[in-house]
């Protein structure tokens, strides 16, 4: 294993971590919204409709609607980068020196964006 392959492995791991974080964030927002809506619906049955229940219901709906502004394209871009890095990592031994040089330039550009 050479340095380029090691760096590609780290870049792949970073992309997977970022995808997990973004997905967890989106799922958390939706779950909080659903929980607030269920919470408000339980209290509607017990005490009838009040301003507090309407507020909780509105906040829950707001959490759910914020998912529409979630930047799904960031996840897609990260998945594409990860697949590209995985392709380069798995085919490194089959590449010519010129191809390896191009991969190293790509890695250099990726690292420049990070730092």
DSSP file (Angstrom, degrees, kcal/mol; ACC not computed):
  #  RESIDUE AA STRUCTURE BP1 BP2  ACC     N-H-->O    O-->H-N    N-H-->O    O-->H-N    TCO  KAPPA ALPHA  PHI   PSI    X-CA   Y-CA   Z-CA
    1    1 A X              0   0    0      0, 0.0     2,-0.1     0, 0.0     0, 0.0   0.000 360.0 360.0 360.0 131.4    0.0    0.0    0.0
    2    2 A X     >  -     0   0    0      1,-0.1     4,-2.0     0, 0.0     5,-0.1  -0.438 360.0 -95.6-104.4-179.3    1.4    3.4   -1.0
    3    3 A X  H  > S+     0   0    0      1,-0.2     4,-2.5     2,-0.2     5,-0.2   0.885 121.1  54.9 -64.2 -40.4    0.8    6.9    0.3
    4    4 A X  H  > S+     0   0    0      1,-0.2     4,-2.4     2,-0.2    -1,-0.2   0.912 109.1  47.7 -60.8 -43.5   -1.8    7.7   -2.4
    5    5 A X  H  > S+     0   0    0      2,-0.2     4,-2.2     1,-0.2    -1,-0.2   0.888 110.9  51.8 -65.4 -39.4   -3.8    4.7   -1.5
    6    6 A X  H  X S+     0   0    0     -4,-2.0     4,-1.9     2,-0.2    -2,-0.2   0.915 111.0  47.2 -63.0 -42.9   -3.6    5.6    2.2
    7    7 A X  H  X S+     0   0    0     -4,-2.5     4,-2.6     2,-0.2    -2,-0.2   0.897 110.3  52.6 -66.6 -39.8   -4.8    9.1    1.5
    8    8 A X  H  X S+     0   0    0     -4,-2.4     4,-2.5     1,-0.2    -1,-0.2   0.896 107.4  52.7 -61.6 -39.3   -7.6    7.8   -0.7
    9    9 A X  H  X S+     0   0    0     -4,-2.2     4,-2.2     2,-0.2    -1,-0.2   0.904 110.4  47.3 -62.0 -41.4   -8.7    5.6    2.2
   10   10 A X  H  X S+     0   0    0     -4,-1.9     4,-2.4     2,-0.2    -2,-0.2   0.913 111.6  50.1 -66.4 -42.6   -8.8    8.6    4.5
   11   11 A X  H  X S+     0   0    0     -4,-2.6     4,-2.2     2,-0.2    -2,-0.2   0.890 110.5  50.2 -63.0 -39.4  -10.8   10.6    2.0
   12   12 A X  H  X S+     0   0    0     -4,-2.5     4,-2.4     2,-0.2    -1,-0.2   0.924 110.9  49.1 -62.4 -45.2  -13.3    7.8    1.6
   13   13 A X  H  X S+     0   0    0     -4,-2.2     4,-2.2     1,-0.2    -2,-0.2   0.887 110.2  51.4 -62.9 -39.7  -13.7    7.5    5.3
   14   14 A X  H  X S+     0   0    0     -4,-2.4     4,-2.3     2,-0.2    -1,-0.2   0.901 109.9  49.1 -64.4 -41.2  -14.2   11.3    5.6
   15   15 A X  H  X S+     0   0    0     -4,-2.2     4,-2.4     2,-0.2    -2,-0.2   0.916 111.1  49.6 -65.2 -42.4  -16.9   11.3    2.9
   16   16 A X  H  X S+     0   0    0     -4,-2.4     4,-2.4     1,-0.2    -2,-0.2   0.909 111.1  50.2 -61.6 -41.7  -18.7    8.4    4.6
   17   17 A X  H  X S+     0   0    0     -4,-2.2     4,-2.3     2,-0.2    -2,-0.2   0.913 110.8  48.2 -63.5 -43.5  -18.6   10.2    7.9
   18   18 A X  H  X S+     0   0    0     -4,-2.3     4,-2.6     2,-0.2     5,-0.2   0.891 111.1  50.9 -65.5 -39.4  -20.0   13.4    6.4
   19   19 A X  H  X S+     0   0    0     -4,-2.4     4,-2.4     2,-0.2     5,-0.2   0.921 110.9  48.8 -63.8 -43.6  -22.8   11.5    4.7
   20   20 A X  H  X S+     0   0    0     -4,-2.4     4,-2.7     2,-0.2    -2,-0.2   0.914 111.9  49.5 -61.6 -42.9  -23.7    9.8    8.0
   21   21 A X  H  X S+     0   0    0     -4,-2.3     4,-2.4     2,-0.2    -2,-0.2   0.939 112.7  45.6 -63.2 -48.1  -23.7   13.2    9.8
   22   22 A X  H  X S+     0   0    0     -4,-2.6     4,-2.2     2,-0.2    -1,-0.2   0.898 115.1  47.6 -63.5 -40.2  -25.9   14.9    7.2
   23   23 A X  H  X S+     0   0    0     -4,-2.4     4,-2.7    -5,-0.2     5,-0.2   0.919 111.8  49.6 -66.6 -43.7  -28.3   11.9    7.1
   24   24 A X  H  X S+     0   0    0     -4,-2.7     4,-2.5    -5,-0.2    -2,-0.2   0.898 110.3  51.7 -61.7 -40.7  -28.5   11.7   10.9
   25   25 A X  H  X S+     0   0    0     -4,-2.4     4,-2.1    -5,-0.2    -1,-0.2   0.930 112.0  45.4 -61.2 -47.1  -29.2   15.5   11.0
   26   26 A X  H  X S+     0   0    0     -4,-2.2     4,-2.0     1,-0.2    -2,-0.2   0.919 114.3  47.6 -64.7 -44.5  -32.1   15.2    8.5
   27   27 A X  H  X S+     0   0    0     -4,-2.7     4,-2.7     1,-0.2    -1,-0.2   0.891 110.3  53.4 -64.9 -39.2  -33.6   12.2   10.2
   28   28 A X  H  X S+     0   0    0     -4,-2.5     4,-2.5    -5,-0.2     5,-0.2   0.916 107.8  50.1 -62.2 -43.5  -33.3   13.8   13.6
   29   29 A X  H  X S+     0   0    0     -4,-2.1     4,-2.1     1,-0.2    -1,-0.2   0.929 113.1  45.8 -61.7 -44.9  -35.2   16.9   12.4
   30   30 A X  H  X S+     0   0    0     -4,-2.0     4,-2.6     1,-0.2    -2,-0.2   0.919 112.7  50.2 -64.8 -43.5  -38.0   14.8   11.0
   31   31 A X  H  X S+     0   0    0     -4,-2.7     4,-2.7     2,-0.2    -1,-0.2   0.884 109.3  51.1 -64.8 -38.1  -38.2   12.6   14.1
   32   32 A X  H  X S+     0   0    0     -4,-2.5     4,-2.4     2,-0.2    -1,-0.2   0.929 111.6  48.4 -62.9 -43.9  -38.4   15.7   16.3
   33   33 A X  H  X S+     0   0    0     -4,-2.1     4,-2.1    -5,-0.2    -2,-0.2   0.920 112.7  46.8 -61.6 -44.9  -41.2   17.1   14.2
   34   34 A X  H  X S+     0   0    0     -4,-2.6     4,-2.7     1,-0.2     5,-0.2   0.907 111.5  52.0 -64.0 -41.7  -43.1   13.8   14.2
   35   35 A X  H  X S+     0   0    0     -4,-2.7     4,-2.6     1,-0.2    -2,-0.2   0.910 109.7  49.2 -62.5 -41.9  -42.7   13.5   18.0
   36   36 A X  H  X S+     0   0    0     -4,-2.4     4,-2.4     2,-0.2    -1,-0.2   0.892 111.3  49.5 -64.8 -39.2  -44.0   17.0   18.5
   37   37 A X  H  X S+     0   0    0     -4,-2.1     4,-2.4     2,-0.2    -2,-0.2   0.939 113.2  45.7 -66.0 -45.8  -47.1   16.3   16.3
   38   38 A X  H  X S+     0   0    0     -4,-2.7     4,-2.1     2,-0.2    -2,-0.2   0.908 112.0  53.0 -62.2 -40.6  -47.8   13.1   18.1
   39   39 A X  H  X S+     0   0    0     -4,-2.6     4,-1.7    -5,-0.2    -1,-0.2   0.917 111.3  45.7 -59.5 -44.7  -47.3   14.8   21.5
   40   40 A X  H  X S+     0   0    0     -4,-2.4     4,-1.7     1,-0.2    -1,-0.2   0.872 110.4  53.7 -69.2 -35.7  -49.8   17.5   20.5
   41   41 A X  H  X S+     0   0    0     -4,-2.4     4,-1.4     2,-0.2    -1,-0.2   0.857 106.4  52.9 -67.0 -34.0  -52.3   15.0   19.2
   42   42 A X  H  X S+     0   0    0     -4,-2.1     4,-1.3     1,-0.2    -1,-0.2   0.914 111.4  45.9 -65.1 -42.6  -52.3   13.1   22.5
   43   43 A X  H  X S+     0   0    0     -4,-1.7     4,-2.8     1,-0.2     5,-0.4   0.760 104.4  61.7 -75.5 -23.4  -53.0   16.3   24.4
   44   44 A X  H  X S+     0   0    0     -4,-1.7     4,-1.7     1,-0.2    -1,-0.2   0.909 105.4  48.5 -64.4 -40.2  -55.8   17.3   22.0
   45   45 A X  H  < S+     0   0    0     -4,-1.4    -2,-0.2     2,-0.2    -1,-0.2   0.870 117.2  42.2 -66.4 -36.0  -57.6   14.1   23.0
   46   46 A X  H  < S+     0   0    0     -4,-1.3    -2,-0.2     1,-0.1    -1,-0.2   0.921 134.4   9.8 -78.4 -45.1  -57.1   14.8   26.7
   47   47 A X  H  < S-     0   0    0     -4,-2.8    -3,-0.2     1,-0.3    -2,-0.2   0.397  98.6-117.5-121.8   2.8  -57.8   18.5   26.9
   48   48 A X     <  -     0   0    0     -4,-1.7     2,-0.4    -5,-0.4    -1,-0.3  -0.208  57.5 -36.3  81.7 178.8  -59.2   19.7   23.7
   49   49 A X        +     0   0    0      4,-0.1     2,-0.3    -4,-0.1    -5,-0.0  -0.630  67.8 165.0 -82.3 126.9  -57.6   22.2   21.3
   50   50 A X     >  -     0   0    0     -2,-0.4     4,-2.2     1,-0.1     5,-0.2  -0.815  51.4-101.2-129.8 173.5  -55.8   25.1   23.0
   51   51 A X  H  > S+     0   0    0     -2,-0.3     4,-2.2     1,-0.2     5,-0.1   0.865 121.3  53.4 -64.9 -35.5  -53.4   27.7   21.9
   52   52 A X  H  > S+     0   0    0      2,-0.2     4,-2.6     1,-0.2    -1,-0.2   0.916 108.9  48.4 -65.7 -42.8  -50.4   25.8   23.4
   53   53 A X  H  > S+     0   0    0      1,-0.2     4,-2.7     2,-0.2    -2,-0.2   0.912 111.3  50.5 -64.3 -42.0  -51.4   22.6   21.5
   54   54 A X  H  X S+     0   0    0     -4,-2.2     4,-2.4     2,-0.2    -1,-0.2   0.892 110.5  50.5 -61.6 -39.0  -51.7   24.6   18.3
   55   55 A X  H  X S+     0   0    0     -4,-2.2     4,-2.6     2,-0.2    -2,-0.2   0.936 111.5  46.4 -64.7 -46.4  -48.3   26.1   18.9
   56   56 A X  H  X S+     0   0    0     -4,-2.6     4,-2.5     1,-0.2    -2,-0.2   0.906 112.9  50.5 -63.0 -41.0  -46.7   22.7   19.5
   57   57 A X  H  X S+     0   0    0     -4,-2.7     4,-2.3     1,-0.2    -1,-0.2   0.902 111.5  48.5 -63.2 -41.2  -48.5   21.3   16.4
   58   58 A X  H  X S+     0   0    0     -4,-2.4     4,-2.1     2,-0.2    -2,-0.2   0.890 111.0  49.4 -66.3 -39.8  -47.2   24.2   14.3
   59   59 A X  H  X S+     0   0    0     -4,-2.6     4,-2.3     2,-0.2    -2,-0.2   0.913 110.9  50.4 -66.1 -41.9  -43.6   23.8   15.6
   60   60 A X  H  X S+     0   0    0     -4,-2.5     4,-2.0     1,-0.2    -2,-0.2   0.916 111.6  47.9 -60.9 -43.3  -43.7   20.1   14.8
   61   61 A X  H  X S+     0   0    0     -4,-2.3     4,-2.5     1,-0.2    -1,-0.2   0.858 109.0  55.0 -64.7 -34.7  -45.0   20.9   11.3
   62   62 A X  H  X S+     0   0    0     -4,-2.1     4,-1.5     2,-0.2    -2,-0.2   0.906 106.3  50.8 -64.0 -42.0  -42.2   23.4   11.0
   63   63 A X  H  < S+     0   0    0     -4,-2.3     4,-0.5     1,-0.2     3,-0.2   0.928 112.7  46.2 -60.8 -44.2  -39.6   20.9   11.8
   64   64 A X  H >< S+     0   0    0     -4,-2.0     3,-1.1     1,-0.2     4,-0.3   0.900 111.5  51.3 -66.7 -39.4  -41.0   18.5    9.2
   65   65 A X  H >< S+     0   0    0     -4,-2.5     3,-1.5     1,-0.2     4,-0.3   0.750  96.0  69.9 -72.5 -21.2  -41.2   21.2    6.6
   66   66 A X  G >< S+     0   0    0     -4,-1.5     3,-1.3     1,-0.3    -1,-0.2   0.736  83.2  72.8 -67.0 -18.8  -37.6   22.3    7.1
   67   67 A X  G X  S+     0   0    0     -3,-1.1     3,-1.3    -4,-0.5    -1,-0.3   0.771  84.3  67.4 -66.1 -22.5  -36.5   19.0    5.5
   68   68 A X  G <  S+     0   0    0     -3,-1.5    -1,-0.3    -4,-0.3    -2,-0.2   0.772 100.1  49.1 -67.9 -23.0  -37.6   20.5    2.2
   69   69 A X  G <  S+     0   0    0     -3,-1.3    -1,-0.3    -4,-0.3     2,-0.2   0.387  83.2 123.2 -93.3   3.1  -34.8   23.0    2.5
   70   70 A X  S <  S-     0   0    0     -3,-1.3     2,-2.0    -4,-0.2     3,-0.2  -0.470  71.1-121.5 -68.2 130.6  -32.3   20.2    3.3
   71   71 A X    >>  +     0   0    0     -2,-0.2     3,-1.4     1,-0.2     4,-0.7  -0.483  40.3 168.6 -77.7  80.9  -29.4   20.3    0.7
   72   72 A X  H 3> S+     0   0    0     -2,-2.0     4,-2.1     1,-0.3     3,-0.3   0.768  70.3  70.5 -63.3 -25.6  -29.7   16.8   -0.6
   73   73 A X  H 3> S+     0   0    0      1,-0.2     4,-2.6     2,-0.2    -1,-0.3   0.808  90.6  60.1 -64.6 -27.3  -27.3   17.7   -3.4
   74   74 A X  H <> S+     0   0    0     -3,-1.4     4,-2.2     2,-0.2    -1,-0.2   0.910 106.2  46.6 -64.4 -40.8  -24.5   17.8   -0.8
   75   75 A X  H  X S+     0   0    0     -4,-0.7     4,-2.4    -3,-0.3    -2,-0.2   0.926 112.5  49.9 -66.2 -43.3  -25.1   14.2    0.0
   76   76 A X  H  X S+     0   0    0     -4,-2.1     4,-2.4     1,-0.2    -2,-0.2   0.920 111.0  49.1 -61.9 -44.3  -25.2   13.2   -3.7
   77   77 A X  H  X S+     0   0    0     -4,-2.6     4,-2.4     1,-0.2    -1,-0.2   0.910 111.7  49.2 -62.0 -42.3  -22.0   15.1   -4.4
   78   78 A X  H  X S+     0   0    0     -4,-2.2     4,-2.6     2,-0.2    -1,-0.2   0.882 109.8  51.3 -65.8 -37.8  -20.3   13.4   -1.5
   79   79 A X  H  X S+     0   0    0     -4,-2.4     4,-2.5     2,-0.2    -1,-0.2   0.918 110.7  49.0 -64.2 -42.7  -21.5    9.9   -2.6
   80   80 A X  H  X S+     0   0    0     -4,-2.4     4,-2.2     2,-0.2    -2,-0.2   0.918 112.2  47.8 -63.6 -42.9  -20.1   10.6   -6.1
   81   81 A X  H  X S+     0   0    0     -4,-2.4     4,-2.8     2,-0.2     5,-0.2   0.924 111.2  51.1 -62.1 -43.5  -16.8   11.7   -4.7
   82   82 A X  H  X S+     0   0    0     -4,-2.6     4,-2.6     1,-0.2    -2,-0.2   0.916 110.3  48.6 -62.1 -42.9  -16.6    8.6   -2.5
   83   83 A X  H  X S+     0   0    0     -4,-2.5     4,-2.3     2,-0.2    -1,-0.2   0.887 111.5  50.3 -64.0 -38.7  -17.4    6.3   -5.4
   84   84 A X  H  X S+     0   0    0     -4,-2.2     4,-2.5     2,-0.2    -2,-0.2   0.930 111.5  47.7 -64.7 -45.1  -14.7    8.0   -7.5
   85   85 A X  H  X S+     0   0    0     -4,-2.8     4,-2.7     1,-0.2    -2,-0.2   0.904 111.9  50.5 -61.6 -41.1  -12.1    7.7   -4.6
   86   86 A X  H  X S+     0   0    0     -4,-2.6     4,-2.5     2,-0.2    -1,-0.2   0.894 109.4  51.2 -64.6 -39.1  -13.1    4.0   -4.2
   87   87 A X  H  X S+     0   0    0     -4,-2.3     4,-1.7     2,-0.2    -2,-0.2   0.946 112.7  45.2 -62.1 -48.2  -12.7    3.4   -7.9
   88   88 A X  H  < S+     0   0    0     -4,-2.5     4,-0.4     1,-0.2    -2,-0.2   0.911 113.3  51.1 -61.8 -41.6   -9.2    5.0   -7.9
   89   89 A X  H >< S+     0   0    0     -4,-2.7     3,-0.6     1,-0.2     4,-0.2   0.904 113.0  44.0 -64.2 -41.3   -8.3    3.1   -4.7
   90   90 A X  H 3< S+     0   0    0     -4,-2.5    -1,-0.2     1,-0.2     3,-0.2   0.747 120.2  41.0 -77.3 -22.3   -9.3   -0.3   -6.1
   91   91 A X  T >X S+     0   0    0     -4,-1.7     3,-1.0    -5,-0.2     4,-0.6   0.209  79.1 109.1-109.1  15.2   -7.7    0.3   -9.6
   92   92 A X  G X4 S+     0   0    0     -3,-0.6     3,-0.9    -4,-0.4    -1,-0.1   0.868  77.7  53.0 -60.3 -38.5   -4.5    1.9   -8.4
   93   93 A X  G 34 S+     0   0    0     -4,-0.2    -1,-0.3     1,-0.2    -2,-0.1   0.699 108.5  51.2 -73.1 -17.6   -2.4   -1.1   -9.3
   94   94 A X  G <4 S+     0   0    0     -3,-1.0    -1,-0.2     2,-0.1    -2,-0.2   0.502  91.6 101.0 -94.1  -6.1   -3.8   -1.2  -12.9
   95   95 A X  S << S-     0   0    0     -3,-0.9     2,-0.1    -4,-0.6    -3,-0.0  -0.439  70.2-122.3 -85.0 153.0   -3.1    2.5  -13.6
   96   96 A X     >  -     0   0    0     -2,-0.1     4,-2.4     1,-0.1     5,-0.2  -0.372  34.1-102.1 -80.8 169.5   -0.3    3.9  -15.7
   97   97 A X  H  > S+     0   0    0      1,-0.2     4,-2.1     2,-0.2     5,-0.1   0.868 124.3  53.5 -61.6 -36.0    2.1    6.5  -14.2
   98   98 A X  H  > S+     0   0    0      2,-0.2     4,-1.8     1,-0.2    -1,-0.2   0.909 109.4  48.0 -65.3 -41.7    0.3    9.2  -16.0
   99   99 A X  H  > S+     0   0    0      2,-0.2     4,-2.2     1,-0.2    -2,-0.2   0.899 110.5  51.7 -64.9 -40.6   -3.1    8.1  -14.5
  100  100 A X  H  X S+     0   0    0     -4,-2.4     4,-2.5     1,-0.2    -1,-0.2   0.883 107.0  53.6 -63.6 -37.6   -1.5    7.9  -11.0
  101  101 A X  H  X S+     0   0    0     -4,-2.1     4,-1.9     2,-0.2    -1,-0.2   0.902 108.2  49.9 -63.9 -39.9   -0.2   11.4  -11.4
  102  102 A X  H  X S+     0   0    0     -4,-1.8     4,-2.2     2,-0.2    -2,-0.2   0.894 110.1  50.7 -64.3 -39.8   -3.7   12.6  -12.3
  103  103 A X  H  X S+     0   0    0     -4,-2.2     4,-2.6     1,-0.2    -2,-0.2   0.911 108.6  51.7 -63.7 -41.8   -5.1   10.9   -9.2
  104  104 A X  H  X S+     0   0    0     -4,-2.5     4,-2.3     1,-0.2    -1,-0.2   0.868 108.7  51.2 -63.8 -35.6   -2.4   12.6   -7.1
  105  105 A X  H  X S+     0   0    0     -4,-1.9     4,-2.4     2,-0.2    -1,-0.2   0.905 109.7  50.2 -65.9 -41.1   -3.5   15.9   -8.5
  106  106 A X  H  X S+     0   0    0     -4,-2.2     4,-2.4     2,-0.2    -2,-0.2   0.918 111.1  48.7 -61.5 -43.7   -7.1   15.1   -7.6
  107  107 A X  H  X S+     0   0    0     -4,-2.6     4,-2.7     1,-0.2    -2,-0.2   0.913 109.7  52.5 -62.3 -42.3   -6.1   14.2   -4.1
  108  108 A X  H  X S+     0   0    0     -4,-2.3     4,-2.0     1,-0.2    -2,-0.2   0.911 110.2  47.6 -61.1 -42.9   -4.1   17.4   -3.9
  109  109 A X  H  X S+     0   0    0     -4,-2.4     4,-1.7     2,-0.2    -1,-0.2   0.892 111.9  50.9 -64.9 -39.4   -7.1   19.5   -4.9
  110  110 A X  H  X S+     0   0    0     -4,-2.4     4,-1.4     1,-0.2    -2,-0.2   0.910 111.2  47.3 -64.5 -42.0   -9.3   17.6   -2.4
  111  111 A X  H  X S+     0   0    0     -4,-2.7     4,-2.4     1,-0.2    -1,-0.2   0.850 107.3  56.9 -69.0 -33.6   -6.9   18.3    0.4
  112  112 A X  H  < S+     0   0    0     -4,-2.0    -1,-0.2     1,-0.2    -2,-0.2   0.877 106.2  50.7 -63.5 -36.7   -6.6   22.0   -0.6
  113  113 A X  H  < S+     0   0    0     -4,-1.7    -1,-0.2     2,-0.2    -2,-0.2   0.842 110.5  49.8 -68.5 -33.0  -10.4   22.3   -0.2
  114  114 A X  H  <        0   0    0     -4,-1.4    -2,-0.2     1,-0.2    -1,-0.2   0.916 360.0 360.0 -71.5 -43.6  -10.2   20.7    3.3
  115  115 A X     <        0   0    0     -4,-2.4    -1,-0.2    -5,-0.1    -2,-0.2   0.443 360.0 360.0 -94.3 360.0   -7.4   22.9    4.5
